[in-house]
Amino acid sequence: MPPRRGTTRALRVGDQRVSDTDLQEAKASRDRQAADPESEVGGIAADRLRSIIERIERLEEERKALAGDIKDIFAEAKSAGFDVKTIRQIISLRKKEPAEVEEQETLLDLYRRALGMI
């Protein structure tokens, strides 16, 4: 299925996510460098550096927008009567390996017993 209009596809290169736009900008930068070898300043390829910085800035903007979306979802959960702190704990637990969760729960139980809380 082709990407929706206004969205970018992303592919993975190693551990990095690279969008079509990033690939096009990188290619354009390489083409400019090949056409004008004097574009290097002090041994730094200015176009390539500019491209990298602009890609980072664009990803930071996307991250900021995503953080806003997540905040809105937590507000929705709170208004529906869910405890946001508990939801955050569940999300944290789901990211961990089952053995790690079990170990934490065992230690928590042990500490509670030691303090007479159980």
N, C-alpha and C positions, 0 to 999 in steps of 0.2 A: 504494500500500500504506500503510495507516495506521501511525502510529508504534507501537512495542511499548509495552506497559504499563510505566510507570515511567521512560520516556524522554521527552525533550522534543524537539519539532521545532524547527528553527531556520531562519529566513529571513534573507536578507541585505538590509540597508538601507544603500545606499552601500557602504562598505568594512567595515561592522560586521555581526557575526552577532547576531541578535536572536531569542530563544526566545519561544514562546507565553507562558511565565510572565512574562518581562520585559514583553511587550506588555500582558498583563493587569494587572501591577502599575503600569505607566505610566498605563493608562487609569483604574485605581482612584485613583491619585494625582491625576490631572486632575479626576476627579469630586469628590473630597474638596475640592480647591481651589475648584472652582466652587460647591460647597455652603457652604463657609466661607472667604470671602475674607480673613478675619482670620488665616488660617494662615500668612501671610507674617510673618517676623520680620526686621526690619531690611532689608526689601526682598528677602529670600531666602525662597523657597517651601520650607518645612521638609519637607513631605511629598515633594516632588519630589527634594530633596537626599537624604533618607533612602532613597528608592527607588533612586537612582543608586548610593549607597554600598553598599546591600545587594546590588545586582546585581554590582558589582565584587567584593565579598567572595565571592559565590557562584561567580563565574568563577575567582577565585584558588583556591578550594577544588577546583574541577574541574581546574585546571592542576596543582595539587599531586598529585591522584590520578593524572592522566595521566603526570606525571613518575615516579611510583612504578611505574606499569605499564611504562613504557619501561625503567626500571632493571631490572625483572624480566625483560624480554625480552633485554636485554644479558647478564644473568646466565645465562639459558637458552642463549644463543648461546655464551657462554664454556664452559659445562659440556658443550656439544656439540662443543667443540674448535675453535671459530672464534676468530680474533683480533679482539677487540672494537675495538682501535685502528684496524685496517684497515676494519672495518665502518663506524666513524664517518667515516673518510676517504671511503669510497664514498658514504655518505649526503650528505656535504658536496659532493662532486663532482656528484652527481645534481641538486642544487639549483641548480647554476650552468649558464649557457649554454655550449654546446659551444665557441664561440669563446674564451670566457674560460678554459675548461679547457685548451684548446690553447695559449693564450698563456702560462699558468702553467707548463705542461709544457716549453715551448720555453725559457722563462727558467731553469727549473730545470736543464735540460740544458746551457744556456750557462754557468751558474754552476759546474756540476760540471766542465765542460771547463776553465774558467778556473782551477779549483783543482786540476786534475790528478786528479780522482776517476774519470774515465772513460778 
